[in-house]
Amino acid sequence: MKPEQRVDVIVIGGGGAGLAAASEARRAGCSVILLEKNAALGGSTAWSIGSVTAINTPHQRRAGITDSADEHFDDLGLLAGKMASRDNLALRRVLVDHSHETFAWLMSLGLVFLGPMPEPPNRYPRMHNIVPNSRAFPYHLGRHCRKLGVDIRLGMAAKRLIEVDGRVIGVEVEAAGGDVQRIFANRAVILAAGDYSGGAALKRHFGSELAARTDAVNRTNTGDGHAMAMELGATVVNGDIIRGPVIRFVPPAHENLVQKLPPNTLVGQLVRWSMNVLPDWLLRPFIMSFITTALGPEPLLYQEGAIIVNNKGERFTDELATPAMELPQQPDGVGYIILDARIARKFTAYPYFLCTAPGTAYAYLPDFRRNRRDIYVEAPDLASLAQALHMSPDVLERTVQASGKPLHEAPYVALGPIRSYVTLTDGGLKVTTDLQVLGRDERPIPGLYAAGATGQGGLLLYGHGHHLMWSFVSGRIAGRNAARNVNTEAPGNVSSGVPAL
């Protein structure tokens, strides 16, 4: 084990919440170490669509929109629908009251947004989309943290919280090479380790065996923060709210045009200018390179007669029932969508779209033919299609004939592989409005804070843009409050004053 180290605040997780927390704690005068187990910053923030929902933004004002936190608060209840009774209203209040200042902070760091975009039942457009891509978040927040002097350590996995007499005083971490070390916190530890969408044990505990077997979009979100806090008596609220399984196209093996764009401010401003002034026919290829990568097929495709088969060419589900739940049980967990020329002709114009990004654009079959040749196969007959997919022609032909669907017109198209994914989990540690983690006795665990998905605390975040905004809002609040905390049990503690925020 390497020699012990000491710092004022330890942040576990290098996504949006962790970077926001680290920046605020450091700005308050604390020494800060941020631990990220992956080789790069970003977490789920970096692979997200990149939407943040906020009120009273410059974008809303330019659009002539007068909005309020109270109206946003009420609309979050409408978005939650029948689940609204399970919401943490105190945390909902925190979110809506701080979205304006948090959005302004993000812009001050050089982030560039398009919008606002409408998303009913929000009464006003509030969704703002990052440009050029979601990697702009870790790019700008990471630069900001490094400029402030945050000690960012990649490839460092937190394994256990160190507790003395009920107070968290540090963390035991393991480096990529296997070296174990202990780091002590003079003030506090902040858990910002994401959700448990990639954690089979927690998905099984709170959800089901099916959820446990279903891949996550972000496989490294294994619930490390949840698990470490639960060992100390913390509880998870709304642990059963698991977003998935849902069907999505497998990601491309190589980065597309949007993903290759440098995420700096100048490029973001250029993209925003282009989106505002260039004609749609010039912009469409750029937009489609994103939509055809990140999203999944609409049920309308199945309503028109498309079927799903496994990699043996066998139909295994009623496509309009629960195909996402049955797909993980198929060989290799993959499937293919089969359609004929009649369906293909339909899905070339509105309202017959394959997928959509809210407030942005619709993607049609020709868009997939151009942008996702890796998942688009066309053949003059079913036998040729089967051979291209490495299936038995006899099996696929019998499957289509037995389906009872009007799949009679050549040429034929297959879209896939498709897989079922858990996109995220909404279960978060029970926390105070100061983002302190609550323990067995419903009292704060001294020295322990949580933010983002780890510290979601029962807050329901339906609608696009709320998960990311909660990450930034909660991260900043946790960082400020952790900086004020004094951990008297930490070895060699130095209780220098922290300026008020």
Salt bridges, closest charged atoms under 4 A:
GLU4 OE2 - ARG182 NH2 2.23
GLU24 OE1 - ARG27 NH2 3.31
GLU24 OE2 - ARG476 NH2 3.41
GLU24 OE1 - ARG480 NE 3.12
ASP67 OD2 - ARG126 NE 2.62
ASP70 OD1 - ARG93 NH2 2.87
GLU71 OE2 - ARG123 NH1 3.75
ASP75 OD1 - ARG123 NH2 2.85
ASP75 OD2 - ARG126 NH1 2.82
ASP87 OD2 - ARG92 NE 2.86
ASP97 OD1 - ARG93 NH2 3.05
GLU101 OE2 - ARG480 NH2 3.83
GLU119 OE2 - HIS464 ND1 2.60
ASP151 OD2 - ARG153 NH2 2.86
GLU172 OE1 - ARG160 NH2 3.18
ASP179 OD2 - LYS2 NZ 3.96
GLU209 OE1 - ARG204 NE 2.71
ASP215 OD2 - ARG219 NH2 3.21
ASP215 OD2 - ARG419 NH2 3.30
ASP224 OD2 - LYS37 NZ 2.88
ASP240 OD1 - ARG86 NH2 2.53
GLU255 OE2 - ARG135 NH1 2.97
GLU304 OE1 - LYS346 NZ 2.55
GLU319 OE1 - ARG315 NH2 2.65
ASP367 OD2 - ARG284 NH2 2.53
ASP367 OD1 - ARG370 NH2 2.73
ASP374 OD2 - ARG372 NH2 2.75
GLU378 OE1 - ARG369 NE 3.98
GLU409 OE2 - ARG345 NH1 2.65
ASP426 OD2 - ARG243 NH2 2.57
ASP426 OD1 - HIS467 NE2 2.73
GLU442 OE2 - LYS430 NZ 3.15
